């Protein structure tokens, strides 16, 4: 099963710029409205909210400015994300770099379990739930679906992980967000 998934990912990357000649003209006409488009998006996940601005440079590449707040962990992120559409529409892959404040899911679960096992003693300690600044790397994949005509409302679905590297070591926070955006 792992071989099939790796083969599929490899084929998506390799064939990202290959298009059939019959569909190429209609495909480019549809995307020409979106080239250079601006999109504001508000997304929500189970434990987080997200606000982003996307500037598409062409049908394959765009840049996002993004901020997220994880209300359960009491942490936030701010990042710049490069987005690549291998086939020129719908499916995308992201790689972001930014800053984060707070704790991640791994540390939050560990400290929550220790607090429960020690009947609250752990939470009273000075270092418990110590929130710090750190650098984050955000790999993600997703789909951006146009609702109606291109250049209007969009439905972005994005999943990935925030990898935080800070003074107290590394941590992670996975996410799945569904949003509503508007392109103009």
C-alpha positions, 0 to 999 in steps of 0.5 A: 500500500505504501508503494502505491501511495509513493508511486501516486505522489511521484506521478503527480509531481512528474506529470504536473506540467503535462497537459493534453493538447485538446483540452489545453486551450479551454483549460488555460481560458478558464484559468486566465481569469484566475491568474493574478487573482487575489483571494481572502479566505476564512477557514475553520477546523475542529480546534482552530480558525484561520484567516489568509490572503492568497495572491496567485502569480499564474496558474501554478504558483501563488503566495499566501499570508496566513494567520491561525489561532488554536483556541484549545491550545491557546496558541497562534501562528503567522506565516508566509506559504508558497502554494503549488498547483501541479495540474494548474487547478483544484489540487495544491501542495503548500510549504510555509515558514513562519512564527508561532506562540504557544504549545503544540498538540504533542506537548499539550497532551503530555502536560494534560495527562501529567496534570490529571495523573498528579491531581493538578500538582503538575499544572501548579508547577512553574514550567507547566504549560510554558508558552514560547515563541518558535519558528514553524514549518507548515507542509500541507495539501488541499483542494480549492474548489470554485463555487460557480464561476472562477473568480468568485467564491471558493471552497478551500479544504486544507490539511497538514501539520505545523512543525514548531521548532523552539527553545524548548525543542520541537512540537507539532500540531496537525490540522484539517480546515474547511473554509470559504473564500472570495476571489477578485 
